[in-house]
Amino acid sequence: MKLENIAVEKMEGVAKITLRRPEARNALDKKTYDELWLATEDIRVDPEIRAVIITGTDRAFCAGVDLKYAEKLTKLSPLEFKQGLRKIQEALRLERLEKPIIAAVNGYALGNGCDLALACDFRIASESARFGMTYTRLGVMPGVGGAWRLTRLVGMSKAKELIFTGDTIDAKEAQRIGMVTKVVPAEDLDAAALDLAKKFAKGAPMAIGLSKRAIHAALNTDLETALEFDLDADSICFQSEDVREGIAARTQKREPIFKGR
């Protein structure tokens, strides 16, 4: 897999994806969306990877869609546009990865960049990070799932305010309203994200993956359906080597070594 606009580093069960278009503040164009999808698909099926970090190079996390690419989209027919946008939606649909994903937000996260952060399970931000659903300032709406994800994090009223105004907010405000999990000094961001990722990587991958599916499904289902999913999912866990290792480790008062089997 040859990548140019992003870099992927794998270490100790953790994959780190870095957007690297510093000349464009890591804005997303077609090539970058395609590479992001390829990289996350590779990670999705890699049993050795148990947690993911996504970040940006230089002083930005991601400034959103590349405006030159956006201008090309305006010239497409409605059918062509929908086909292109569907591919972008899939590239940012990180819920498909049954692994914990951490956005290490090191600077501006605007538009599609904010959506990329929202699609992650956790957002750790540097004190200099800024977030903005800036779509309406370009005359468009958040078309890649941002309204759905943001509303579930901050509530309907606040989501409407941020989307309708297109205002940007700093990391502390993002944490206050529930967008961000943790805010750290810029020099501590990489270490904080890696520490959390390593903690997840030591966990039982099957149990974590099924738990992630259950949590997301819970947003759109009733209790009866959720309980049926839990029956099936937990029966899988209780047939695994990991549950036997977990019980043995607790009994022997040691750290478990989960193998994902």
C-alpha positions in Angstrom: 0.0 0.0 0.0 1.8 3.1 -1.3 0.7 6.3 0.6 1.8 9.8 0.0 -0.7 12.2 1.8 -0.8 10.1 5.0 1.7 8.1 6.9 0.9 4.9 8.9 3.1 3.7 11.7 2.4 0.5 13.6 3.9 -0.2 17.0 3.1 -2.4 20.0 -0.5 -3.1 18.8 -1.1 0.6 18.0 -1.5 2.1 14.5 -0.8 5.8 14.1 -2.2 7.6 11.1 -0.8 11.0 10.3 -2.2 13.4 7.8 0.7 15.0 6.0 -0.2 17.8 3.7 1.2 20.7 5.8 1.2 23.1 2.8 -2.6 22.8 2.8 -3.0 22.4 6.6 -3.7 18.7 6.0 -6.9 19.5 4.0 -8.6 16.5 2.4 -8.6 16.0 -1.3 -9.7 12.9 -3.3 -6.3 11.3 -3.0 -6.2 11.8 0.8 -9.7 10.5 1.3 -8.8 7.4 -0.8 -5.6 6.8 1.2 -7.5 7.2 4.5 -10.0 4.6 3.4 -7.2 2.2 2.3 -5.2 2.7 5.5 -8.2 2.2 7.8 -9.3 -0.9 5.9 -5.9 -2.3 6.3 -6.0 -1.6 10.0 -9.5 -3.0 10.3 -8.5 -6.4 9.2 -5.1 -6.5 10.9 -5.4 -8.7 14.0 -2.1 -7.3 15.4 -3.5 -3.7 15.6 -5.8 -3.2 18.6 -6.0 0.7 18.8 -5.6 3.6 16.4 -4.4 7.2 16.7 -5.2 9.8 14.0 -3.4 13.1 14.0 -2.0 15.8 11.7 1.4 17.0 10.9 2.7 20.4 11.7 0.3 22.9 13.2 -3.1 21.6 12.0 -5.1 18.4 12.6 -7.1 18.9 9.4 -8.5 22.1 7.9 -11.3 20.3 6.2 -12.0 19.6 2.5 -9.4 21.0 0.1 -11.1 24.0 -1.6 -9.7 23.1 -5.0 -11.3 19.7 -4.7 -14.5 21.2 -3.4 -14.7 23.4 -6.5 -14.4 20.4 -8.8 -17.3 18.8 -6.9 -19.5 21.8 -7.8 -19.1 20.9 -11.5 -20.4 17.3 -11.2 -23.9 16.1 -12.0 -26.1 15.3 -9.0 -25.5 11.6 -9.6 -21.8 12.0 -9.9 -21.7 14.2 -6.8 -23.7 11.6 -4.7 -21.3 8.9 -5.8 -18.3 11.0 -4.8 -19.8 12.0 -1.5 -20.7 8.5 -0.6 -17.0 7.5 -1.0 -16.1 10.4 1.3 -18.7 9.2 3.8 -17.2 5.7 3.8 -13.7 7.1 4.3 -14.8 8.9 7.4 -17.1 6.1 8.7 -14.7 5.0 11.4 -17.4 3.2 13.3 -16.8 0.3 11.0 -13.5 -0.4 12.8 -14.2 -2.5 15.9 -11.1 -1.0 17.5 -10.7 2.1 19.8 -9.8 5.2 17.7 -8.3 8.3 19.3 -8.1 11.7 17.5 -5.0 13.5 18.7 -6.1 17.0 17.7 -3.0 19.2 17.4 -4.4 22.3 15.8 -7.3 23.3 13.6 -10.1 20.7 13.0 -12.5 22.4 10.7 -15.3 21.1 8.4 -14.4 17.6 7.3 -11.5 17.8 9.7 -13.9 18.3 12.6 -16.0 15.4 11.2 -12.9 13.2 11.1 -12.3 13.9 14.8 -16.0 13.3 15.7 -15.9 9.9 13.9 -13.2 8.8 16.3 -14.1 7.3 19.7 -12.1 9.7 21.7 -10.7 13.2 21.1 -7.6 14.4 23.0 -6.8 18.0 22.1 -3.8 20.2 22.6 -4.5 23.6 24.2 -4.0 25.2 20.8 -6.6 23.1 19.0 -9.7 24.7 17.6 -12.9 23.0 16.3 -15.4 24.3 13.8 -18.3 22.9 11.8 -17.7 25.5 9.2 -19.9 24.1 6.4 -22.6 26.8 6.3 -19.9 29.5 5.8 -19.3 27.7 2.4 -23.0 27.5 1.7 -23.2 23.7 2.3 -24.3 21.5 5.2 -22.4 18.8 7.0 -22.9 15.9 4.5 -20.7 13.2 6.0 -22.4 12.4 9.2 -21.3 15.4 11.3 -24.8 16.5 12.3 -25.6 12.9 13.6 -22.3 12.5 15.5 -22.2 16.1 16.9 -25.8 16.0 18.2 -25.1 12.8 20.1 -22.1 14.3 21.8 -23.3 17.8 22.7 -27.1 17.7 22.3 -29.4 19.1 19.7 -29.4 22.8 20.7 -25.6 23.1 20.9 -25.2 21.2 17.7 -27.6 23.5 15.9 -25.7 26.5 17.2 -22.3 25.3 16.1 -23.6 24.2 12.7 -25.8 27.1 11.9 -23.2 29.7 12.9 -20.1 27.9 11.6 -18.2 29.3 14.6 -15.0 27.8 15.8 -14.4 27.0 19.5 -11.2 26.4 21.4 -10.2 23.1 23.1 -11.4 24.1 26.6 -14.9 25.0 25.3 -15.0 21.8 23.2 -14.2 19.8 26.4 -16.8 21.7 28.4 -19.6 20.8 26.0 -18.5 17.2 25.6 -16.8 17.2 22.2 -13.4 16.6 23.6 -12.3 13.9 26.1 -9.2 15.6 27.4 -7.1 18.7 26.9 -3.3 18.7 27.4 -0.4 21.0 26.6 0.8 20.7 23.0 4.1 19.1 24.1 2.2 16.3 25.9 -0.4 15.5 23.2 1.5 12.6 21.5 2.3 10.9 24.8 -1.2 11.3 26.1 -2.7 9.7 23.0 -0.2 6.9 22.9 -0.6 6.1 26.6 -4.4 5.8 26.1 -3.9 3.7 22.9 -1.5 1.3 24.6 -4.0 0.9 27.5 -6.7 -0.1 25.0 -4.2 -2.4 23.1 -3.7 -4.4 26.3 -7.4 -5.1 26.5 -9.4 -8.0 25.1 -9.9 -7.0 21.4 -13.0 -9.2 20.9 -14.7 -7.9 23.9 -13.8 -4.3 23.1 -14.9 -4.6 19.4 -18.3 -6.1 20.4 -18.7 -3.5 23.1 -18.1 -0.8 20.5 -20.8 -2.3 18.2 -23.2 -2.5 21.1 -22.7 1.1 22.1 -23.3 2.4 18.6 -26.3 0.1 18.1 -27.8 1.4 21.3 -28.2 4.8 19.8 -30.8 3.5 17.3 -32.5 0.5 18.9 -34.8 -0.5 21.8 -33.8 -2.3 24.9 -35.2 -5.6 23.7 -33.1 -5.6 20.5 -30.1 -4.5 22.5 -30.4 -7.4 24.9 -30.7 -9.9 22.1 -27.4 -8.5 20.6 -25.8 -8.8 24.1 -26.9 -12.4 24.3 -25.2 -13.2 21.0 -22.1 -11.1 21.6 -21.4 -12.3 25.1 -21.9 -15.9 24.1 -19.0 -15.3 21.6 -16.9 -13.8 24.4 -17.6 -16.7 26.8 -16.4 -19.2 24.2 -13.0 -17.4 23.7 -9.6 -18.1 25.1 -9.5 -14.4 26.2 -12.3 -14.9 28.8 -10.5 -17.9 30.3 -7.3 -15.8 30.4 -9.1 -12.9 32.0 -10.6 -15.1 34.7 -7.2 -16.9 35.3 -5.4 -13.6 35.5 -7.8 -12.1 38.0 -7.6 -15.3 40.2 -3.8 -15.3 40.0 -3.7 -11.5 40.7 -1.7 -10.7 37.5 -2.1 -8.7 34.3 -4.0 -10.7 31.6 -2.4 -11.3 28.2 -5.2 -11.2 25.7 -4.6 -12.8 22.2 -7.9 -12.0 20.6 -8.9 -15.6 20.3 
